[in-house]
Amino acid sequence: MDEVVIGAAPRPDPVLAGSWLTVLGGMLDFHRATLVWKCSGLTDAELRRRPLRSELSLLGLLRHLQGAERYWFGVRIGGTTPAFHPYRMYRTAEGEQWYDEADPTPASEVYADYLATCAESRAVHRRLGEADLDRLVDNDEFGPASVRFVLLHLVEEYARHVGHADLLRETIDGTTGE
C-alpha cells in the first residue's frame, strides 16, 4: 500500500488584529495550512486523482500554488529569478500553461517544493514595509498593480483553490471540514 505523503497538518488560527501586513500574512499562512490540511493523510495516488470532471487534482493545486507563490512573491514583489521546479507543462486551447497531471515527480517532492516556496514567500513578506504596499509591480495578467493588490490577489487565489480542494477531498475519501 502507498504511504501517506503528508502527515498531520495543524492549522494556525487566523490573525484577527494587527497591521495590514500582519493580518494579510496571517491569512496567507492560514490558507496555505488549510490547503496542506486538505491534502494530509493521502497517498501519492490519491493526491494525483482527478475525481471530478476537470483537470484538477490536489497535487495539481499544490504545484499551481507553488508556481503562483514564486511568480508573485519571487518575481514580481521580490524582483528575483526564483528556481521554478521543472514540472511537465502543457498549453491549453486558450494558450495558457498548465501542469501536466502525467508528470512523474513524486508527490513527496512536490510537497517539499511547495513548503520551500512558502518559506521563500514568507521571507519576502517579512521584508515588506507599509511604504512598499503602494509600489507598482508589472505583471502579464493585470498590468501594473500595487503590492497591496498582489497580496490581496494571492489571498483570493488561495481561497478559491482551497474551495476546490474541499470538493476534491470529499470526492476522494468523503473527508469534509471547514
N, C-alpha and C positions, 0 to 999 in steps of 0.2 A: 504494500500500500504506500502511496506517496506520503511524504512527510509534510506537515503543516509548514508553510513558508513564513508566516507572520504569527508570532505567539500573542499573548495577551497584550492588548493595546489600550492602556488607560488614556482618558482624555482630560485635558485641563479644564477648569471652569472658565467660562468666558470672562474676559476682563470688562468690567462694567463701568469703571471710572478711571480717570487719568487724562493725560494729554491725548490729543488726537492720534499721534503716532503710537502711543502705548496701547490705546484701545484697538486701533486697527491692527497692530502687530498681534495683539491677543486674539482677535477674530481670525486672522490668518492661521495662527497656531491651532485654534480650536477646530477650524475646518480641515487643516492638514491631519490632525489627530483623528478627526471623525472619518476621513477617508481611509486611513490606516485601520481604524477600528472596524470599518465595513469589510475590509479585506482580511482581517485576522481570523485565524482558525481554519483557513482554506489551504488546499494543496495547490501545486503548480497547475495541474489540470483544471481545477475548479476556478482558479483565477483567470485562466485563459477562456473559459466557457463563455459563449455568447448566447444566453438563453432567450433573448428577445429577438424580434425580427429587425435587427440592426447590426452594425459593426461593433457595438460597444461590448467590452469586457472589463472586468475590474482591473486586470493587468494593463489593458489599453489605457484606462483612465490614469493609472499610476505613471505610465510613460508620457501621456499627454500633459499631465500637470507638472512633471519634472521639466518638460520642454517649455511650458508656459513660465515656470519659475525662472529658468535660465535665461529665457528671452527677455522677460520684463525686468527682473532684478539685475541680472548679469549684464546683458547687452544694453538695455535702454536706461535703467536708472544708474547702474554702476559703471557703464561705459567700458566694460571689459569684453574680452572674447572668451567666454567660458568653453570648456571642453564638453561638447554635446556627445552623449553616448551614441555610437554608430548603429542605432536600431534600423532595421529594414523599413523602408518607407515606400509609399506609392502615391500617385497623383489621382485625385478624384476626377469625375467628369467635369467638375467646376474649376479644376486646375489647382485645388488645394492639396497640400501634402498631408498624409495621414499615416499612422503607424500600421504596418502590415502585421496582422494577427498571426501570420505564419512565422514571424521572427522567432528563431530558436533560442534567444537569450533566456536563460533560466529565470524564473520569477524571483528567486532569491537575489540575483544580480540586479534585476530591475528595482527591487525594493531597496537594496543597498544604495543604488544610484539615486533613487528618489530621496532617501534620507540625507545623503551627501548634498544634494541640490538644495534641500530645505535649509541645511546648515549654512550653505553659501548665501542663500537669500536672507537669512536672519542676520548674518554679518553685514550685509549691505544695508539692511533696515536699521541696524544699530548705529550706523554712521550717519543716518539722516537726521537733519535738524529741521526745525519749523521753517526756516528760510528755504529749504530745499523743496517744500511742498508746492510752491508756485513755479518752480523751474520747469521749463518745457522740454520734453524729450520727443524726438522724432520717432515715428513708427509707421510701418506699412499699412496697418489696419485702420487707424483712425486719423493719421496725420499728427501734427504737433499737439501734444496733450501734456497737462501738468502732471507732476509726480503724484499729486493728490488723486487725480483721476485714475492713474495707473494702479495705485494701491486699491482704490475702490473697485476697479475692474477686476483685479485679482480676487478680491473677496467675492464678487459676483460670479466669477469663473468657477471658483471652488464651490460656492453654494449650489450652482446649477449642477455641477458634476457629482456632488455628494448626493443630490436628489436622484441622479441616475444610478449611483452606487446603491442607494436604498432599494430601488427596483431590481437591480441585478442580483443583489444578495438575497432578497426574498425569493426570487425565482430560482436561484441555485439551490438553496437548502432550507428555505422557509424562515430564516432568521430575520426578525424585524427589530426595530428600535428607532428612537428619535433621530 
